[in-house]
Amino acid sequence: MNTLHYIILSGILISLLSISGVALISTSKRLATFVEKNLMSLSALSAGVFLVTSFLLIKETLELLPLTSAVISFGIGIIAYVLLHSVFNHHRHGDSHEHEHQHNGKQAAWKIMIGDTVHNIADGLLLVTSFAFGNVVGFSTTLSIILHEIPQEISEFLVLKKAGYTNKEAAYRNLATASSIFVGIGIGLALINTESIQAYLLGATATFFLGIVFTDLFPIKQVLKEGKTISMLSALILGAAIMSSVSMSLGHSHSHEGDHDHKEHEHSHEMEGVHEEYESNEHDSDETEHNHQH
């Protein structure tokens, strides 16, 4: 399979897992209650995952671009996030006690869906940019998006329910927002033409998702206010540890893969040298024979 296939399959997997989480919640009241009570911890877990992924992408950007250019790409991501966040004022996971007051109506629910759609488009763009720099970065990003998307979509589903939508209506709307990741994939494929553009997009998406981590998944002020600092930090560290382990594992495999390819490349050069030497000797032999005849 080529890179495009991996990108498409990752997009499908992310969308399906998001919807499967929603379907599970809608069929089990006990599970729905548990998830609603622990949304902040789930969000902190995904924040830890995204934190490691973002730093991985920042490291890749610094290796690909000069420092000044890298800083510019990071700045673009920060500005984009601040603008989008101020426009859509995306809800924070875990604000279940305040949802009834803040999101009391379908107009506010639509605002939440638009905000999630924008985030999912950004997910698709990040997916394309990550796979452009190799399968290790791509698969690490896919995992982090999955762990981020599931609590996000469940949170949105619960808010839509409180806004008066039925299970079926809320599920369809969740499917629509989850599927918007393919819009981001399309934009990413259209934009990525040269390596320099890829590097700038990588840096911008890295800081964009750092913004999501600290204002949406792990809002520090809210964590301190709720008095769940220890449990939230534990979830954050656990998520970071999981992602670090996965990243190191994938990186190790990739390293062996690279060594194997390098050895094959060296072997190919050796074979070419042997072939050239053989042709040279054969040519010298022909010349000697020709001179002898004369």
URWO-V881078 format. One record per backbone hydrogen bond with DSSP energy under -1.0 kcal/mol. NH is the residue of the N-H (numbers start at 1). CO is the residue of the C=O. E is the energy in kcal/mol with one decimal. If there is no record, write none. Layout:
nh=NH co=CO e=E
nh=NH co=CO e=E
//
This chain:
nh=6 co=2 e=-1.7
nh=7 co=3 e=-2.3
nh=8 co=4 e=-2.5
nh=9 co=5 e=-2.7
nh=10 co=6 e=-2.2
nh=11 co=7 e=-2.2
nh=12 co=8 e=-2.3
nh=13 co=9 e=-2.6
nh=14 co=10 e=-2.6
nh=15 co=11 e=-2.1
nh=16 co=12 e=-2.7
nh=17 co=13 e=-2.5
nh=18 co=14 e=-1.9
nh=19 co=15 e=-2.1
nh=20 co=16 e=-2.6
nh=21 co=17 e=-1.8
nh=22 co=18 e=-1.5
nh=23 co=19 e=-2.7
nh=24 co=20 e=-2.2
nh=25 co=21 e=-2.0
nh=26 co=22 e=-2.3
nh=27 co=23 e=-1.1
nh=32 co=28 e=-2.3
nh=33 co=29 e=-2.5
nh=34 co=30 e=-2.2
nh=35 co=31 e=-2.9
nh=36 co=32 e=-2.5
nh=37 co=33 e=-2.0
nh=38 co=34 e=-1.4
nh=42 co=38 e=-2.3
nh=43 co=39 e=-2.6
nh=44 co=40 e=-2.2
nh=45 co=41 e=-2.1
nh=46 co=42 e=-2.2
nh=47 co=43 e=-2.0
nh=48 co=44 e=-2.0
nh=49 co=45 e=-1.6
nh=50 co=46 e=-2.6
nh=51 co=47 e=-2.2
nh=52 co=48 e=-1.6
nh=53 co=49 e=-2.0
nh=54 co=50 e=-3.0
nh=55 co=51 e=-2.1
nh=56 co=52 e=-2.1
nh=57 co=53 e=-2.3
nh=58 co=54 e=-2.4
nh=59 co=55 e=-2.3
nh=60 co=56 e=-2.0
nh=61 co=57 e=-2.3
nh=62 co=58 e=-2.4
nh=63 co=59 e=-1.5
nh=64 co=60 e=-1.3
nh=65 co=61 e=-2.5
nh=70 co=66 e=-2.8
nh=71 co=67 e=-2.5
nh=72 co=68 e=-1.9
nh=73 co=69 e=-2.3
nh=74 co=70 e=-2.4
nh=75 co=71 e=-2.4
nh=76 co=72 e=-2.2
nh=77 co=73 e=-1.7
nh=78 co=74 e=-2.1
nh=79 co=75 e=-2.6
nh=80 co=76 e=-2.5
nh=81 co=77 e=-2.2
nh=82 co=78 e=-2.6
nh=83 co=79 e=-2.4
nh=84 co=80 e=-2.4
nh=85 co=81 e=-3.0
nh=86 co=82 e=-2.1
nh=87 co=83 e=-1.8
nh=88 co=84 e=-2.6
nh=89 co=85 e=-2.2
nh=95 co=92 e=-1.5
nh=96 co=94 e=-1.2
nh=99 co=95 e=-1.1
nh=102 co=98 e=-2.8
nh=103 co=99 e=-3.0
nh=105 co=103 e=-1.7
nh=109 co=105 e=-1.5
nh=110 co=106 e=-2.2
nh=111 co=107 e=-1.6
nh=112 co=108 e=-1.9
nh=113 co=109 e=-2.2
nh=114 co=110 e=-2.4
nh=115 co=111 e=-2.1
nh=116 co=112 e=-2.6
nh=117 co=113 e=-2.3
nh=118 co=114 e=-2.2
nh=119 co=115 e=-2.0
nh=120 co=116 e=-2.6
nh=121 co=117 e=-2.3
nh=122 co=118 e=-2.1
nh=123 co=119 e=-2.0
nh=124 co=120 e=-2.1
nh=125 co=121 e=-2.1
nh=126 co=122 e=-2.5
nh=127 co=123 e=-2.3
nh=128 co=124 e=-2.1
nh=129 co=125 e=-2.3
nh=130 co=126 e=-2.5
nh=131 co=127 e=-2.3
nh=132 co=128 e=-1.4
nh=133 co=130 e=-1.5
nh=134 co=131 e=-1.5
nh=138 co=134 e=-2.1
nh=139 co=135 e=-3.1
nh=140 co=136 e=-1.9
nh=141 co=137 e=-2.2
nh=142 co=138 e=-2.2
nh=143 co=139 e=-2.2
nh=144 co=140 e=-1.9
nh=145 co=141 e=-2.4
nh=146 co=142 e=-2.3
nh=147 co=143 e=-2.3
nh=148 co=144 e=-1.1
nh=149 co=145 e=-3.3
nh=150 co=146 e=-2.1
nh=152 co=148 e=-1.3
nh=153 co=149 e=-3.3
nh=154 co=150 e=-2.2
nh=155 co=151 e=-2.3
nh=156 co=152 e=-2.3
nh=157 co=153 e=-2.4
nh=158 co=154 e=-2.2
nh=159 co=155 e=-1.9
nh=160 co=156 e=-2.5
nh=161 co=157 e=-2.1
nh=162 co=158 e=-1.8
nh=163 co=159 e=-1.4
nh=164 co=161 e=-1.4
nh=165 co=160 e=-2.1
nh=170 co=166 e=-2.8
nh=171 co=167 e=-2.4
nh=172 co=168 e=-2.3
nh=173 co=169 e=-1.9
nh=174 co=170 e=-2.1
nh=175 co=171 e=-2.3
nh=176 co=172 e=-2.1
nh=177 co=173 e=-2.1
nh=178 co=174 e=-2.7
nh=179 co=175 e=-2.2
nh=181 co=178 e=-1.3
nh=182 co=179 e=-2.0
nh=184 co=180 e=-1.3
nh=185 co=181 e=-2.0
nh=186 co=182 e=-2.3
nh=187 co=183 e=-2.4
nh=188 co=184 e=-2.7
nh=189 co=185 e=-2.5
nh=190 co=186 e=-1.8
nh=191 co=187 e=-2.1
nh=192 co=188 e=-2.4
nh=193 co=191 e=-1.2
nh=198 co=194 e=-2.0
nh=199 co=195 e=-2.2
nh=200 co=196 e=-2.1
nh=201 co=197 e=-2.5
nh=202 co=198 e=-2.3
nh=203 co=199 e=-2.2
nh=204 co=200 e=-2.4
nh=205 co=201 e=-2.6
nh=206 co=202 e=-1.8
nh=207 co=203 e=-1.8
nh=208 co=204 e=-1.9
nh=209 co=205 e=-2.1
nh=210 co=206 e=-1.1
nh=211 co=207 e=-1.8
nh=212 co=208 e=-1.3
nh=213 co=209 e=-2.0
nh=214 co=210 e=-2.0
nh=215 co=211 e=-1.4
nh=216 co=212 e=-2.1
nh=217 co=212 e=-2.4
nh=218 co=213 e=-2.9
nh=223 co=219 e=-2.4
nh=224 co=220 e=-2.4
nh=225 co=221 e=-2.1
nh=226 co=222 e=-2.7
nh=228 co=223 e=-1.3
nh=232 co=228 e=-2.6
nh=233 co=229 e=-2.7
nh=234 co=230 e=-2.3
nh=235 co=231 e=-2.0
nh=236 co=232 e=-2.4
nh=237 co=233 e=-2.8
nh=238 co=234 e=-2.4
nh=239 co=235 e=-2.5
nh=240 co=236 e=-2.3
nh=241 co=237 e=-2.6
nh=242 co=238 e=-2.5
nh=243 co=239 e=-2.3
nh=244 co=240 e=-2.4
nh=245 co=241 e=-2.3
nh=246 co=242 e=-2.3
nh=247 co=243 e=-2.8
nh=248 co=244 e=-2.6
nh=249 co=245 e=-2.3
nh=250 co=246 e=-2.8
nh=251 co=247 e=-2.6
nh=252 co=248 e=-2.2
nh=253 co=249 e=-2.0
nh=254 co=250 e=-2.6
nh=255 co=251 e=-2.3
nh=256 co=252 e=-2.1
nh=257 co=253 e=-2.3
nh=258 co=254 e=-2.6
nh=259 co=255 e=-2.5
nh=260 co=256 e=-2.4
nh=261 co=257 e=-2.5
nh=262 co=258 e=-2.5
nh=263 co=259 e=-2.5
nh=264 co=260 e=-2.4
nh=265 co=261 e=-2.4
nh=266 co=262 e=-2.5
nh=267 co=263 e=-2.7
nh=268 co=264 e=-2.3
nh=269 co=265 e=-2.0
nh=270 co=266 e=-2.5
nh=271 co=267 e=-2.5
nh=272 co=268 e=-2.2
nh=273 co=269 e=-2.5
nh=274 co=270 e=-2.5
nh=275 co=271 e=-2.5
nh=276 co=272 e=-2.7
nh=277 co=273 e=-2.6
nh=278 co=274 e=-2.4
nh=279 co=275 e=-2.4
nh=280 co=276 e=-2.5
nh=281 co=277 e=-2.5
nh=282 co=278 e=-2.4
nh=283 co=279 e=-2.4
nh=284 co=280 e=-2.6
nh=285 co=281 e=-2.3
nh=286 co=282 e=-2.1
nh=287 co=283 e=-2.3
nh=288 co=284 e=-2.3
nh=289 co=285 e=-2.3
nh=290 co=286 e=-2.3
nh=291 co=287 e=-2.5
nh=292 co=288 e=-2.2
nh=293 co=289 e=-1.8
nh=294 co=290 e=-1.6
//
